[in-house]
């Protein structure tokens, strides 16, 4: 990795670190292959320099060595390999209007389920938060997260596989999107465009309903994953126990991934922002019983992690003051512990694995 001034950048160079502004808004994500437009934008925003991967980092030998010595890098390599299979399934669905169900089931059994069982998978997924938030990456990440949640809920292996498949196919209705909506963010959609966006839940259920071998939970997850417990969701305002459990689980996995995935033009967020949001919504939009289990396990996973706070101090997460607290206690030194629930102007902006 080497720092290089923006005026010396060339198209095709690959970013080694995410570029953010003073407000922590993401300008360009790590691993972006720079284009002329990217370089012009960096100059316009008066970014003086960025970190670029050097020739050694880009070499196959370096990638192989890093995978051997770092489990996170090994997971990243596996992720990229599996993503090719994900792409082929979603592309086939887009082109034919039919889901390759057998290929999808095989993908779950051979790849997605084993990945969801790996120790440290929550950390590894966050390390990949710079990966695109397109349909391919989002579907894969939600599938893996859903598998993790199924394990935390002590589901049977066969049910976990169905959950993972439901997570993988939850957004399959987006393959019906017109080209003009494919790259649009939901936050920017209004009027007819937003109505068309909401239709993806119905389109997805229709695609899945064409195969009688798929479990009802998989079909209903596609239809109901944007429904909320209080009836404020879409497409039908279904509420409470009328929402299938798979859809209630995927709603939380979907929320977690949307918050923790790095998105250009948005404030860079961490798993702790996702924990806070799930805690905030657990007695209105989300299933409280499922939320409590997920929050406890995620919070436990991050105990002992090193964090950087927005006030410039570094510390270690030592605890949460109670089961329903949105934010952790961070030990700065032997004498100082900061309760972020009491200091809401201070946020965690970065964290490192234990």
Secondary structure as the mmCIF struct_conf table of DSSP 4:
data_model
#
loop_
_struct_conf.conf_type_id
_struct_conf.id
_struct_conf.beg_label_comp_id
_struct_conf.beg_label_asym_id
_struct_conf.beg_label_seq_id
_struct_conf.end_label_comp_id
_struct_conf.end_label_asym_id
_struct_conf.end_label_seq_id
STRN STRN1 UNK A 2 UNK A 5
HELX_RH_3T_P HELX_RH_3T_P1 UNK A 6 UNK A 8
TURN_TY1_P TURN_TY1_P1 UNK A 11 UNK A 12
STRN STRN2 UNK A 14 UNK A 15
BEND BEND1 UNK A 16 UNK A 17
STRN STRN3 UNK A 19 UNK A 20
TURN_TY1_P TURN_TY1_P2 UNK A 22 UNK A 23
STRN STRN4 UNK A 25 UNK A 25
STRN STRN5 UNK A 26 UNK A 28
TURN_TY1_P TURN_TY1_P3 UNK A 30 UNK A 31
HELX_LH_PP_P HELX_LH_PP_P1 UNK A 32 UNK A 32
STRN STRN6 UNK A 33 UNK A 33
HELX_LH_PP_P HELX_LH_PP_P2 UNK A 34 UNK A 34
HELX_RH_AL_P HELX_RH_AL_P1 UNK A 36 UNK A 44
TURN_TY1_P TURN_TY1_P4 UNK A 45 UNK A 46
STRN STRN7 UNK A 49 UNK A 52
HELX_RH_AL_P HELX_RH_AL_P2 UNK A 55 UNK A 58
BEND BEND2 UNK A 59 UNK A 59
HELX_RH_AL_P HELX_RH_AL_P3 UNK A 60 UNK A 69
HELX_RH_AL_P HELX_RH_AL_P4 UNK A 71 UNK A 96
BEND BEND3 UNK A 97 UNK A 98
HELX_RH_AL_P HELX_RH_AL_P5 UNK A 101 UNK A 107
HELX_RH_PI_P HELX_RH_PI_P1 UNK A 108 UNK A 112
HELX_RH_AL_P HELX_RH_AL_P6 UNK A 113 UNK A 116
TURN_TY1_P TURN_TY1_P5 UNK A 117 UNK A 117
BEND BEND4 UNK A 118 UNK A 118
TURN_TY1_P TURN_TY1_P6 UNK A 119 UNK A 120
HELX_RH_AL_P HELX_RH_AL_P7 UNK A 121 UNK A 127
TURN_TY1_P TURN_TY1_P7 UNK A 128 UNK A 130
BEND BEND5 UNK A 131 UNK A 131
BEND BEND6 UNK A 134 UNK A 134
HELX_RH_AL_P HELX_RH_AL_P8 UNK A 135 UNK A 152
TURN_TY1_P TURN_TY1_P8 UNK A 153 UNK A 154
HELX_RH_AL_P HELX_RH_AL_P9 UNK A 157 UNK A 169
TURN_TY1_P TURN_TY1_P9 UNK A 170 UNK A 171
HELX_RH_3T_P HELX_RH_3T_P2 UNK A 172 UNK A 176
BEND BEND7 UNK A 177 UNK A 177
HELX_RH_AL_P HELX_RH_AL_P10 UNK A 179 UNK A 182
TURN_TY1_P TURN_TY1_P10 UNK A 183 UNK A 183
HELX_RH_3T_P HELX_RH_3T_P3 UNK A 186 UNK A 188
HELX_RH_AL_P HELX_RH_AL_P11 UNK A 191 UNK A 209
TURN_TY1_P TURN_TY1_P11 UNK A 210 UNK A 210
TURN_TY1_P TURN_TY1_P12 UNK A 212 UNK A 213
BEND BEND8 UNK A 214 UNK A 214
HELX_RH_AL_P HELX_RH_AL_P12 UNK A 216 UNK A 224
TURN_TY1_P TURN_TY1_P13 UNK A 225 UNK A 226
TURN_TY1_P TURN_TY1_P14 UNK A 229 UNK A 230
BEND BEND9 UNK A 231 UNK A 231
BEND BEND10 UNK A 234 UNK A 236
HELX_RH_3T_P HELX_RH_3T_P4 UNK A 240 UNK A 242
BEND BEND11 UNK A 243 UNK A 243
HELX_RH_AL_P HELX_RH_AL_P13 UNK A 245 UNK A 260
BEND BEND12 UNK A 261 UNK A 261
TURN_TY1_P TURN_TY1_P15 UNK A 264 UNK A 265
BEND BEND13 UNK A 266 UNK A 266
STRN STRN8 UNK A 267 UNK A 267
HELX_RH_AL_P HELX_RH_AL_P14 UNK A 271 UNK A 281
TURN_TY1_P TURN_TY1_P16 UNK A 282 UNK A 285
BEND BEND14 UNK A 286 UNK A 286
HELX_RH_AL_P HELX_RH_AL_P15 UNK A 288 UNK A 302
TURN_TY1_P TURN_TY1_P17 UNK A 303 UNK A 304
STRN STRN9 UNK A 306 UNK A 309
TURN_TY1_P TURN_TY1_P18 UNK A 310 UNK A 311
BEND BEND15 UNK A 312 UNK A 312
STRN STRN10 UNK A 314 UNK A 320
BEND BEND16 UNK A 321 UNK A 322
TURN_TY1_P TURN_TY1_P19 UNK A 323 UNK A 324
BEND BEND17 UNK A 326 UNK A 327
STRN STRN11 UNK A 328 UNK A 333
TURN_TY1_P TURN_TY1_P20 UNK A 334 UNK A 335
STRN STRN12 UNK A 336 UNK A 339
TURN_TY1_P TURN_TY1_P21 UNK A 340 UNK A 342
TURN_TY1_P TURN_TY1_P22 UNK A 344 UNK A 345
STRN STRN13 UNK A 348 UNK A 352
#
